[in-house]
Amino acid sequence: MSLIVDGYVRLRDRAALEKLRTHRIEMLEAARSVVELDNSRMIAALVEEIELIDAGLSRLNTLREQRELAPDDPQATPLNEIAPRDPHR
């Protein structure tokens, strides 16, 4: 999932990230509604994926803010230098 999020961030595809996030939230709600099965692992995985997507959206926000503050600044952080979030931290 982190590679997918990183790809969408590099492409600046906010709509794709938001669609992915919406889909994962719907899956999470569906998983929580099934009480007959122990789906705690699936729920934990979905929560982690949503956190990764949220981190990607935050990176897009940071990039947009940097570009708005200094649109012509050659020192502005290029998109490919924005560090991806370490999912194990």
Secondary structure, 3 states (H helix, E strand, C coil): CHHHHHHHHHHCCHHHHHHHHHHHHHHHHHHHHCCCCCCHHHHHHHHHHHHHHHHHHHHHHHHHHHHHHCCCCCCCCCHHHCCCCCCCC
